């Protein structure tokens, strides 16, 4: 039972809750406003005469007979075939995450258990590589990709995204492995396991939340990337972010802007589902480090 001191509402508590509520409102408002506007016509959502048209859908009613319309979603998914961009994104994200985590777990474990000083310098080199602007790295790949005639396809983009993402996964997983006592490895090897068996059956299950957390960040990097995918993919192989940008174009075409708005909502919604589904593993991974021998 809570004591009176614990249940008492202080001014500081009220201010804290008000600040959190205000922060959530500011953070969530752009998405909900975009979600609402995706069911309107362009003349309502981008109305200069009266911003309330985006709420009531005055021009949407005149043009479609209803306050809500799915024209933006139909135009994006059917007319512009946005589903192809979603498939391309799924392929790029899947292989980027799998390859990054595979090399990241093996490399992070090896560096964490290594007693040699070169491990430190490898991590430093990886950190420098990760800190470089993506556009700088992409420009170095363009010439060989053009010469080898492999520009514009998904595998080359996956290679570049893995190269950009790998230093991050190495650092993140290396720090997780450092928090797992070496005694666990040694105990498993005394019981007859090889080094790899100890890694697979003993270490990985312990740090699974860390792997999921790192995988989520790798997913977000590949999913939201624009610089790499825009420069290395042809129009037929575009992922969702460059595709949304192409809906807008250099000039705003009537109707196509709403395709972009609908595509933005379609691209953002899965991220909410993903975070909600893995929220426990993410929290466990971010707070890992309390493992004791």
N, C-alpha and C positions, 0 to 999 in steps of 0.2 A: 504494500500500500504506500502510495506516495505521501511524503510528509507535507506539512503546510508550506515549508520553505521551498520544497521542490515544485509544488503546484502553484505557487504564487506567480502571477504574471507581472513582470517588472517592465518599466519603460524600455530597457535595453532589449528585452525579448520582443516587444511590440515592434521596435525599430528594426530588429534583425529580420523578423518575418515580413515586414513591409518591404525591406530592401530586397529580400529573396523574391517576393511576389513581383516587385517592379522589374527585377532582372529577368525573371521568367517571361513576363509580358513583353519586354523589349526583345528578348531572344526569340520568342515563339511567334511574335506578331508578323514578321515578314513571310514566314511560311504559310500561316493561316490566311493572310491577305492574298497571297499568290494562289493558294488553293481555292479560295472563294472566287477570285477573279478569273480562274481558268474556265469557269462555266459562264462567262460573259463574252460579249463581242468586244472587239478592239475599241470601238467608239465609246463604250462604257468604262472599260477597265483603265483606259488611258485618256479619259475625258478631261479636257482642259476647261470646259464650261462649268461643270459642277462635279466635284469628286464624289458626291453622293450617288451619282449614276452607277458607280462601281458596286454600290450596295444594293440599290433597288433594281438595277438592270432596265432602265427606261428604254434605251435603244435595243437591248436584247429582246424585249417584249415586242417592239415594233418589227424587228427583222425576223424573229423566229416564232412569235406568238406565245413565248414562255419566258419567265424570268431567268431560266437556266437553260444552257445549251451545251451539247457535247461536241459541237463543231470543231473546237480546238483539238480535242482528243482524237476525233475521227480524222481530221486533217493530218495530225502528226503521225498517228499509228498506221493509218491506211493509205492516205494520199502520199505522204512523204516516206512511208515504210520505216518508221522509227523502230519497229521491232527488229529490223536487221542490225541497227546500231546497238540494241540491247544484247543481241546474241554475240556480236563482236566484243562488246564490253565483258560479257560473261566469260568468253574464251580468254581474253587478255588477263582478266582479274584472276581466274582460276589458276592458270599456269604461273602467273607472277607470284601468287601467294604460295603455291605448292613448292615451286623451285626455291623461292626465298627462304621459306621455313626449313626446307630440307638442308640446304647449305648452311643456313643460320644456326640450326640446332647442332649440327655436326661441328661446324667451325667454332661456335660459341663454347661448346663443351670442351673441345680440344684446347682452346685458348685459356679457358678457366682452369683446366687441370694441368696446363703446361707450366713448368717451373723455369722455363727459359725467358730471357729478357726480350727476345724477339717478339713475344706475344704482345708486349706493351707497344712496341713500335708498329706492329701490324694494325693494332687498334687505332693508334694515332693517325696512321696513313688512311685508314678507313674513315676516320672522322673528318679529315681534311677533304677527302673525296666527297663525302656526304654534304659538306658545307658549301661546295661549289654550286653556283646557279645551274639549274637544269638545262637552261638554254645553251650554256657553255659546253656542256657535255654532249648535247644533241648535235650541235654544229660539228663536233669532231667525228660523229658517226656518218654524217650525210655523204661526204665524198666517197668513202669506200662502199657505202650502200648503193650509191648511184653506179659506181664502176662495176660492182658485182651484180647489178640488176636485181637487187633484193629490196629496193625501196618500195614502200606502200603496202607491204603485207604485214599480217599480224605477228608472225614469229620474230621479225626484227624488232618490232616494238616491245615485245615481251622481253627480249634480250636486254634492251636498253633499260626498261623499267626494273628488271632484276638487278642490273648493274648499279642503278641509282639507289635501289632499296636495300641492297645487301649490307652495306655498312651499318645501316640503322638496325637491321635484324641481328647482326653480329654483336653490336654494342648492347642491345636490349637483352638478348638471350644470354650473353656473356655475364651480365650483371645478375641475372636470375641464377645461373649455374654457380656463381661465386657464393650465393647464399645457401647452397646445399652442401653439407659437410662431406668431405672426401671419405669419411668413415663409411658412408653408405656404399660407395663404390667398392671400397676394400672389403667390406663384409660380404658383399655379393660375390666378389672374386674368390674369397676364401671358401665360399660355399660351392664353388665350381663353375661360376659364370666366367665367360670371357669378358674383355673390356666392353665390347659392343653389346653383349647380352646384358651386362650390368647397366649400360646406358639405356637400352631399350626397355627392360623390364622393371628397373628400379628407379632410375633417375627421371625418365620422361613422365611416368605417372605422377610423380611428386610435383613436377613443375608444369603440368598440363595447363593450369590457368595462365601461366606466363606465356606458353606457346599460343594459346588462344588470343591473349591480349596483343601479342606481337603480330599474329596473323590478321587481327582486325585492323591494326594500323597499316599493315602492308596492303590490305584490301582497300582501305580508304585512299592510300596513295595512288594505287592503280586505277581505282574507280573514278576519282576526281581529277586525274591528271589532264591537263590541257596542252602544255608546251610540247611534251614528247609526242603525244598522239596526233596533235594538229600538224606537226612538222614531218612525221614519219609515216603517216597513213594516207592512202589515196581516198578519194571520196566514197568509193564503194565499200571500203573497209573501215570507215570512221566509227569511233566509239561514241558514246552518248554525249559527252561534253563538247567535242568539236561539232557534232551534228546539231546540237542546240544552237551553237554559235552560227552555223550555216543557215539555220532557219531565219535568223535575223538579217544576215547578209550585210552588205555595205549600205544598202538603202532599205528602209522599212516598207515592205510590201503589205498592202491591206490583207488581213487575215493570217498571214504567215507569222506575225508577231505572236498571235494567240497559239499557234502551233508550238512556239518556243515556250510559252508560259505553261501549256499543258505538258510538254515534255519535261520541264523543270519539276513539276509536281510528280510526274511519273518516276523521275529519277531519284527524287528525294524520299518518297514514301518507303522504298525498301530499306533505306538506312535506319529509319525509325524502328522497323520490325526487327532488323538485325541487332540493334543496340538493346532492345527490350528482351530479345531471345537470349543474348549472351551477357546480360548485365551482371549476373552473379559471377561468372568466370572472369569478366573484365575487372570487377572490384577485387576479386581474389588475386588476380595477376598483378594489379597495380599495388596491392598492399602486401605482396609476397616478400619474404625476407625473415619471417619468424621461425623458419625451420631450424631445429636444433638437433644435434647428434645425441 
